Amino acid sequence: MSERPRLRIGFLYPDVMNLYGDRGNAVAIVRRCRARGIEAEVVPIGLGDEVRREELDLLLIGGGQDREQRRVAPDLQEKGRAIRAAVDDGMPVLAVCGGFQLFGHRYVDHTGDVLPGIGVFDMETRHPGPRADRCIGDVLVQSPFGELVGFENHGGRTYLAPGQEPLGRVVRGYGNNGEDGTEGARRGNAIGTYLHGSLLPKNPALADALILAALRRRYGDSAELPPLDDRYERLAHEAAAAVARERARRR
């Protein structure tokens, strides 16, 4: 790349869907880009704003409680066609928790109301009811990006359709539903997950995979990422993983 590379990161509903520090995912991507001389700009995309896929290189959405999901779901439906087209065009996406649920076909909440999703992932989420326990705790996941560590807190149970690839397999924690050992979903460069934490600061390999996918979509397959000194990220990852293993041992 002869020009200085530049990435624009779309952040869907940053003031509404930002549970458990999911904004930190945007912070981590910007930091890791700038450490390599890549200009990075976060573009907030709110209610009523358009998703212009030709102007964006990466898309983020965080988590939210049911009331926040009800607030954004109709607007997200309006954006759904553009988001699906961007995913089909190779745009990397990270959708976390409530955002992940709305990137499936539907979310049936604890009252039985159905919130339509946008169908990026072939899945649906169902809440088992107000008396059901929530899936809460530290999570370890084996994935194509290595071991992922994070924190989950969700009432809904997500079920992938046959053929829908998960993000990974649960080592500790509940994952999508506490039953089948799956966590998250993948479609192309789009990733959905229940992992808060925020996720990317403690999982730099996943952050770099999203950045590299964005660069190659914008500048071609020859784009590469020079390595960074990840000593502090590794320490954060190892500390969180140790806590997850110890809490699982005490159950």
C-alpha positions as CSV (number, residue, x, y, z in Angstrom):
1,M,0.0,0.0,0.0
2,S,1.6,3.2,-1.2
3,E,-0.8,5.5,0.6
4,R,-1.2,5.6,4.4
5,P,-4.0,3.1,5.1
6,R,-7.2,4.4,6.7
7,L,-10.1,2.5,8.2
8,R,-13.5,3.7,9.1
9,I,-15.2,1.7,11.9
10,G,-19.0,2.0,12.1
11,F,-20.4,1.6,15.7
12,L,-24.1,0.9,15.7
13,Y,-26.0,2.6,18.5
14,P,-23.0,3.4,20.7
15,D,-25.2,5.3,23.2
16,V,-27.8,2.5,23.5
17,M,-26.0,-0.8,22.9
18,N,-22.9,-0.5,25.1
19,L,-23.4,-2.9,28.0
20,Y,-20.4,-4.1,30.1
21,G,-18.0,-1.8,28.3
22,D,-18.5,-3.0,24.7
23,R,-17.2,0.4,23.6
24,G,-13.8,-0.9,24.6
25,N,-13.9,-3.0,21.4
26,A,-13.8,0.1,19.3
27,V,-11.0,1.6,21.5
28,A,-8.9,-1.6,21.1
29,I,-9.2,-1.6,17.3
30,V,-8.3,2.1,17.0
31,R,-5.3,1.7,19.3
32,R,-4.0,-1.4,17.5
33,C,-4.5,0.4,14.1
34,R,-2.7,3.6,15.2
35,A,0.2,1.6,16.7
36,R,0.8,0.4,13.2
37,G,0.4,3.7,11.4
38,I,-3.1,3.0,10.2
39,E,-5.5,5.9,10.5
40,A,-8.7,4.8,12.2
41,E,-11.9,6.7,12.7
42,V,-15.0,5.5,14.7
43,V,-18.2,6.6,13.0
44,P,-21.2,6.4,15.3
45,I,-24.4,5.1,13.6
46,G,-27.5,6.0,15.5
47,L,-31.2,5.7,15.1
48,G,-32.3,6.9,11.7
49,D,-28.7,7.0,10.3
50,E,-27.9,5.1,7.1
51,V,-25.3,2.3,6.9
52,R,-23.2,3.2,3.8
53,R,-21.2,0.1,3.3
54,E,-18.9,1.7,0.7
55,E,-17.8,4.2,3.3
56,L,-17.2,1.7,6.1
57,D,-14.6,-0.9,6.6
58,L,-15.7,-2.6,9.9
59,L,-18.9,-2.7,11.8
60,L,-19.5,-3.0,15.6
61,I,-22.6,-3.4,17.7
62,G,-22.6,-4.1,21.5
63,G,-25.0,-5.5,23.9
64,G,-28.1,-4.1,25.6
65,Q,-31.0,-5.3,27.8
66,D,-34.4,-6.2,26.4
67,R,-35.6,-2.6,26.6
68,E,-32.7,-1.4,24.5
69,Q,-33.2,-4.2,22.0
70,R,-36.8,-3.2,21.6
71,R,-35.8,0.4,21.0
72,V,-33.3,-0.4,18.3
73,A,-34.9,-3.4,16.6
74,P,-37.2,-1.5,14.2
75,D,-34.4,0.8,13.1
76,L,-32.0,-2.1,12.7
77,Q,-34.6,-3.7,10.3
78,E,-34.3,-0.6,8.1
79,K,-30.5,-1.1,8.0
80,G,-30.7,-4.9,7.6
81,R,-30.4,-5.1,3.8
82,A,-27.3,-2.8,3.7
83,I,-25.7,-4.8,6.6
84,R,-26.3,-8.1,4.9
85,A,-24.9,-6.8,1.6
86,A,-21.8,-5.5,3.5
87,V,-21.2,-8.9,5.1
88,D,-21.7,-10.6,1.7
89,D,-19.0,-8.2,0.4
90,G,-16.6,-9.3,3.1
91,M,-16.9,-6.5,5.6
92,P,-15.8,-7.7,9.1
93,V,-18.4,-7.4,11.8
94,L,-18.4,-7.9,15.6
95,A,-21.8,-8.2,17.2
96,V,-21.9,-8.8,20.9
97,C,-24.7,-10.2,23.1
98,G,-27.9,-8.3,22.4
99,G,-26.5,-7.1,19.1
100,F,-25.6,-10.7,18.3
101,Q,-29.2,-11.8,19.1
102,L,-30.6,-9.2,16.7
103,F,-28.2,-10.3,14.0
104,G,-30.1,-13.6,13.9
105,H,-33.6,-14.2,12.5
106,R,-35.5,-13.4,15.7
107,Y,-35.3,-13.0,19.5
108,V,-38.3,-14.2,21.5
109,D,-38.1,-12.4,24.8
110,H,-39.2,-13.4,28.3
111,T,-42.7,-12.1,27.7
112,G,-43.1,-14.1,24.4
113,D,-42.8,-10.9,22.3
114,V,-40.9,-11.5,19.0
115,L,-38.2,-9.0,18.0
116,P,-37.3,-9.6,14.4
117,G,-33.6,-9.8,13.5
118,I,-31.8,-9.1,10.3
119,G,-30.7,-12.6,9.5
120,V,-26.9,-12.1,9.2
121,F,-26.6,-15.4,11.1
122,D,-28.8,-18.4,10.6
123,M,-30.1,-18.7,14.2
124,E,-32.7,-17.6,16.6
125,T,-32.7,-16.7,20.3
126,R,-35.4,-17.7,22.8
127,H,-35.8,-16.6,26.4
128,P,-37.0,-19.6,28.5
129,G,-39.1,-17.3,30.7
130,P,-38.8,-15.0,33.7
131,R,-38.2,-17.8,36.2
132,A,-35.2,-19.2,34.3
133,D,-31.7,-18.7,35.5
134,R,-29.5,-16.3,33.5
135,C,-26.3,-17.5,31.9
136,I,-23.8,-15.5,33.9
137,G,-20.0,-15.9,34.4
138,D,-16.6,-16.1,32.9
139,V,-16.2,-17.9,29.6
140,L,-13.4,-19.6,27.8
141,V,-13.8,-20.6,24.2
142,Q,-11.6,-22.5,21.8
143,S,-11.9,-20.8,18.4
144,P,-10.0,-20.4,15.1
145,F,-8.5,-17.3,16.7
146,G,-7.1,-19.2,19.6
147,E,-8.4,-19.2,23.1
148,L,-11.0,-16.4,23.8
149,V,-11.8,-15.2,27.2
150,G,-14.7,-13.0,28.3
151,F,-17.8,-12.5,30.5
152,E,-21.3,-13.5,29.6
153,N,-24.7,-12.4,31.1
154,H,-27.7,-13.3,29.0
155,G,-31.2,-14.7,29.6
156,G,-31.8,-15.7,26.0
157,R,-30.6,-19.0,24.6
158,T,-29.3,-19.0,21.0
159,Y,-29.7,-22.0,18.7
160,L,-27.8,-22.2,15.5
161,A,-29.4,-23.7,12.4
162,P,-27.8,-26.8,10.9
163,G,-24.8,-25.6,8.9
164,Q,-24.4,-22.3,10.8
165,E,-20.8,-22.2,12.0
166,P,-20.2,-21.2,15.6
167,L,-17.4,-18.9,16.6
168,G,-16.0,-21.7,18.8
169,R,-16.6,-24.4,21.4
170,V,-17.1,-23.6,25.1
171,V,-14.4,-24.8,27.5
172,R,-15.8,-22.9,30.5
173,G,-19.2,-21.1,30.8
174,Y,-22.5,-21.5,29.1
175,G,-22.0,-20.1,25.6
176,N,-25.0,-19.9,23.2
177,N,-27.4,-22.0,25.3
178,G,-25.7,-24.0,27.9
179,E,-26.6,-27.2,26.1
180,D,-24.7,-27.9,22.9
181,G,-21.3,-26.4,23.7
182,T,-21.4,-23.7,20.9
183,E,-20.5,-20.1,21.4
184,G,-21.2,-17.3,18.9
185,A,-21.5,-17.6,15.2
186,R,-19.5,-16.8,12.1
187,R,-20.4,-15.9,8.5
188,G,-17.6,-14.8,6.3
189,N,-15.8,-12.1,8.2
190,A,-18.8,-11.4,10.5
191,I,-18.6,-12.7,14.1
192,G,-21.3,-12.8,16.7
193,T,-20.6,-13.6,20.4
194,Y,-21.9,-13.3,23.9
195,L,-18.5,-12.3,25.2
196,H,-18.4,-9.0,27.0
197,G,-15.4,-7.8,28.9
198,S,-14.8,-5.9,26.7
199,L,-13.7,-8.7,24.4
200,L,-11.0,-7.4,22.1
201,P,-8.5,-5.8,24.6
202,K,-8.0,-9.3,26.1
203,N,-8.1,-11.1,22.8
204,P,-5.7,-9.3,20.5
205,A,-5.6,-12.1,17.9
206,L,-9.3,-11.7,17.3
207,A,-8.9,-7.9,17.1
208,D,-6.1,-8.2,14.5
209,A,-8.2,-10.7,12.5
210,L,-10.9,-8.1,12.2
211,I,-8.4,-5.3,11.3
212,L,-6.7,-7.5,8.7
213,A,-10.0,-8.5,7.1
214,A,-10.9,-4.8,6.9
215,L,-7.6,-3.8,5.3
216,R,-7.7,-6.6,2.7
217,R,-11.3,-5.7,1.8
218,R,-10.2,-2.1,1.2
219,Y,-6.7,-2.4,-0.1
220,G,-6.4,-6.0,-1.4
221,D,-5.1,-9.4,-0.3
222,S,-1.5,-8.2,-0.1
223,A,-2.2,-6.1,3.0
224,E,-0.4,-7.4,6.1
225,L,-0.2,-6.4,9.8
226,P,3.2,-6.1,11.5
227,P,3.2,-7.6,15.0
228,L,2.8,-5.6,18.1
229,D,4.2,-6.0,21.6
230,D,1.2,-7.6,23.3
231,R,2.7,-8.3,26.7
232,Y,0.0,-6.5,28.6
233,E,-2.8,-7.9,26.5
234,R,-1.4,-11.4,27.1
235,L,-1.2,-10.7,30.9
236,A,-4.8,-9.5,30.9
237,H,-5.9,-12.6,28.9
238,E,-4.0,-15.0,31.2
239,A,-5.4,-13.4,34.3
240,A,-9.0,-13.5,33.1
241,A,-8.5,-17.1,31.9
242,A,-7.1,-18.1,35.3
243,V,-10.1,-16.6,37.0
244,A,-12.5,-18.4,34.7
245,R,-10.8,-21.8,35.4
246,E,-10.7,-21.2,39.2
247,R,-14.4,-20.2,39.4
248,A,-15.4,-23.2,37.3
249,R,-13.4,-25.4,39.6
250,R,-15.3,-24.1,42.7
251,R,-18.7,-24.8,41.3
